[in-house]
Amino acid sequence: MGRILILNGSPRAPKSNSKQYAEIFIKKCPAETKYFNITKTNHAEICDSIKLVSDLLLVFPLYADSLPVTLLEFLKYLEKHHPKNKPTVSVLVNCGFIEPQQNDTAVKMIRLFCSKNGYPFGSVLKIGSGEAILSTPFRILVCAKIKKLVYSVIKKRYLTLSVTMPISKNMFIRASTVYWENYGKRNGITKEQMETMKIEDF
Amino acid sequence: MKLILSDKHINILLQKNSDIELIDLSKCKISNCIGCFGCWTKTPGKCVIRDDAVKIYPKIAASDKIIYVSKIAYGGYDSVMKAMLERAIPVQQAFIRLLDGETHHLQRSVAEKTAVIIGYGNIPDEEQDIFRELISRNAKNMNFKNYRIVFTTEDKLEQSVEKEVLKWEEY
C-alpha cells in the first residue's frame, strides 16, 4: 500500500468544505496519508513531499467554473519542479450547484495537466451541492462515495464517481435559499439586503 | 459601455472620444479571492478585500461589449485573469436559480454581454476544446448573450485585439 499525499486547493483551506472532505478521506483510508493546505509559500515543501508518495489527491472547490487560482499556481510550480517518480493524480472536486457534472471542465483541466506532464491519472469524485451537503442527512452518501474513492486509489482500480443531494432541482433551490438566508442572518443581513442589485455603489 | 480586460500590456491605439476602456490587469493590485462569501452574506455586492478589483468588477458588470484577453493555462485562463474573475463574484447573488435546466447563481445588475474571449499562447487542440467548454459554462454565469473565442499566439496578440476593436468601432 503506497502513501497518499492530499492537497487542499481551496482558497479558504483551513475553514473549507474541501478540508472536511479530505478529513473524511483520511479517516477512511488505511494507507499512510499526508495533508497540506496549498498556500502561496509552501509549493516547494509540497513538491518535496510529492517525491515520497505513490498517489496524489487534489481536493478543491469549483471556482468560476474551473480550478481555483490557489491550485492553478501550484500546478504551474509543479510543472517546473517535477519529482523523479510521478505519483498517480486523483481528484475530489465539489461545487455548490446540484449537478456534479458542472465539475467536468475542472477535471479535464487536471487530466490535461497530467497528460502534458506525464503524471498517471487516477480516480475522480465529483460532488454536487457541496457547500451544504455535509450538514444534511445526505452526508452519509458523501461518506460512502469517499470510501469508494479511498479503495479505488489504494487498490489502484481507478474510478470516476459522483454524488449529490438526491432531491429535485426545485427542492434544491428552495433548500439552498434557506441555507444562504440563514448564512446572511448570522451576519445580521436580511434576504432583501442579500438580494441587492447594486454592485459596489452602482 | 465597452471594456477590454487584458492580462498583459497591449499597445493599441483607441480612437479619441472612444467609449472603450482598456484595463491592463497586470498593472493592477488584485489579491486572490479568499472564499469568505462576504460579498454575498456580509456586504452584499461588495468584496471585503478593498484592492483594485473593486473598481473593475462593476465595470465588467456594466459592459455590454467586452473583450477578455488571457494567456491559457491547462485549458483555462492563466492566473492573472482567473484571479480577477474569481474576485468578480460580488456581481452574483448567493441565491440559486434554474437556467437552461441547470442551477446557477442569480445575477445582480449585470448587463447582457456580447463577449469576445481572446486566448493566447501555444494552444494544442485538446486545450482549445477544454477552453471552449469552459467559456460555454462561463457564458451562463457571466451573462453572455453571445460570444466568440479567438485563439492566437502571443506575438500576434495585439493584431488580434485590434481586429476585434475595429469591429466594435465599425458598428
HADDOCK unambig.tbl for C-alpha pairs under 7 A between the chains (distance, minus, plus):
assign (segid A and resid 11 and name CA) (segid B and resid 33 and name CA) 6.84 0.50 0.50
assign (segid A and resid 11 and name CA) (segid B and resid 34 and name CA) 5.07 0.50 0.50
assign (segid A and resid 11 and name CA) (segid B and resid 35 and name CA) 5.97 0.50 0.50
assign (segid A and resid 12 and name CA) (segid B and resid 34 and name CA) 5.49 0.50 0.50
assign (segid A and resid 12 and name CA) (segid B and resid 35 and name CA) 5.63 0.50 0.50
assign (segid A and resid 63 and name CA) (segid B and resid 86 and name CA) 6.64 0.50 0.50
assign (segid A and resid 64 and name CA) (segid B and resid 85 and name CA) 6.91 0.50 0.50
assign (segid A and resid 64 and name CA) (segid B and resid 86 and name CA) 5.97 0.50 0.50
assign (segid A and resid 65 and name CA) (segid B and resid 134 and name CA) 6.74 0.50 0.50
assign (segid A and resid 65 and name CA) (segid B and resid 137 and name CA) 6.60 0.50 0.50
assign (segid A and resid 65 and name CA) (segid B and resid 138 and name CA) 6.60 0.50 0.50
assign (segid A and resid 69 and name CA) (segid B and resid 79 and name CA) 5.94 0.50 0.50
assign (segid A and resid 69 and name CA) (segid B and resid 82 and name CA) 6.46 0.50 0.50
assign (segid A and resid 69 and name CA) (segid B and resid 83 and name CA) 6.11 0.50 0.50
assign (segid A and resid 72 and name CA) (segid B and resid 79 and name CA) 6.97 0.50 0.50
assign (segid A and resid 73 and name CA) (segid B and resid 79 and name CA) 6.88 0.50 0.50
assign (segid A and resid 97 and name CA) (segid B and resid 103 and name CA) 5.79 0.50 0.50
assign (segid A and resid 97 and name CA) (segid B and resid 104 and name CA) 6.78 0.50 0.50
assign (segid A and resid 98 and name CA) (segid B and resid 103 and name CA) 6.66 0.50 0.50
assign (segid A and resid 105 and name CA) (segid B and resid 130 and name CA) 6.71 0.50 0.50
assign (segid A and resid 105 and name CA) (segid B and resid 133 and name CA) 6.81 0.50 0.50
assign (segid A and resid 105 and name CA) (segid B and resid 134 and name CA) 6.27 0.50 0.50
assign (segid A and resid 108 and name CA) (segid B and resid 130 and name CA) 6.99 0.50 0.50
assign (segid A and resid 109 and name CA) (segid B and resid 74 and name CA) 5.32 0.50 0.50
assign (segid A and resid 109 and name CA) (segid B and resid 75 and name CA) 5.97 0.50 0.50
assign (segid A and resid 112 and name CA) (segid B and resid 74 and name CA) 6.13 0.50 0.50
assign (segid A and resid 113 and name CA) (segid B and resid 74 and name CA) 5.99 0.50 0.50
assign (segid A and resid 173 and name CA) (segid B and resid 96 and name CA) 5.85 0.50 0.50
assign (segid A and resid 173 and name CA) (segid B and resid 97 and name CA) 6.61 0.50 0.50
assign (segid A and resid 177 and name CA) (segid B and resid 95 and name CA) 5.74 0.50 0.50
assign (segid A and resid 180 and name CA) (segid B and resid 94 and name CA) 6.51 0.50 0.50
assign (segid A and resid 180 and name CA) (segid B and resid 95 and name CA) 6.85 0.50 0.50
assign (segid A and resid 183 and name CA) (segid B and resid 41 and name CA) 6.52 0.50 0.50
assign (segid A and resid 184 and name CA) (segid B and resid 41 and name CA) 4.53 0.50 0.50
assign (segid A and resid 184 and name CA) (segid B and resid 42 and name CA) 6.59 0.50 0.50
assign (segid A and resid 187 and name CA) (segid B and resid 41 and name CA) 6.87 0.50 0.50
assign (segid A and resid 187 and name CA) (segid B and resid 42 and name CA) 5.86 0.50 0.50
assign (segid A and resid 189 and name CA) (segid B and resid 41 and name CA) 6.65 0.50 0.50
assign (segid A and resid 189 and name CA) (segid B and resid 42 and name CA) 6.43 0.50 0.50
assign (segid A and resid 193 and name CA) (segid B and resid 44 and name CA) 6.81 0.50 0.50
assign (segid A and resid 194 and name CA) (segid B and resid 40 and name CA) 6.18 0.50 0.50
assign (segid A and resid 194 and name CA) (segid B and resid 41 and name CA) 6.23 0.50 0.50
assign (segid A and resid 194 and name CA) (segid B and resid 44 and name CA) 5.31 0.50 0.50
assign (segid A and resid 194 and name CA) (segid B and resid 93 and name CA) 6.94 0.50 0.50
assign (segid A and resid 195 and name CA) (segid B and resid 93 and name CA) 6.45 0.50 0.50
assign (segid A and resid 196 and name CA) (segid B and resid 44 and name CA) 6.82 0.50 0.50
assign (segid A and resid 196 and name CA) (segid B and resid 108 and name CA) 6.87 0.50 0.50
assign (segid A and resid 197 and name CA) (segid B and resid 108 and name CA) 4.24 0.50 0.50
assign (segid A and resid 197 and name CA) (segid B and resid 109 and name CA) 5.00 0.50 0.50
assign (segid A and resid 198 and name CA) (segid B and resid 45 and name CA) 6.06 0.50 0.50
assign (segid A and resid 198 and name CA) (segid B and resid 108 and name CA) 6.52 0.50 0.50
assign (segid A and resid 198 and name CA) (segid B and resid 109 and name CA) 6.26 0.50 0.50
assign (segid A and resid 199 and name CA) (segid B and resid 45 and name CA) 4.53 0.50 0.50
assign (segid A and resid 199 and name CA) (segid B and resid 46 and name CA) 6.37 0.50 0.50
assign (segid A and resid 199 and name CA) (segid B and resid 58 and name CA) 5.92 0.50 0.50
assign (segid A and resid 199 and name CA) (segid B and resid 90 and name CA) 6.80 0.50 0.50
assign (segid A and resid 199 and name CA) (segid B and resid 91 and name CA) 5.97 0.50 0.50
assign (segid A and resid 199 and name CA) (segid B and resid 109 and name CA) 6.99 0.50 0.50
assign (segid A and resid 200 and name CA) (segid B and resid 45 and name CA) 5.60 0.50 0.50
assign (segid A and resid 200 and name CA) (segid B and resid 46 and name CA) 5.01 0.50 0.50
assign (segid A and resid 200 and name CA) (segid B and resid 58 and name CA) 6.80 0.50 0.50
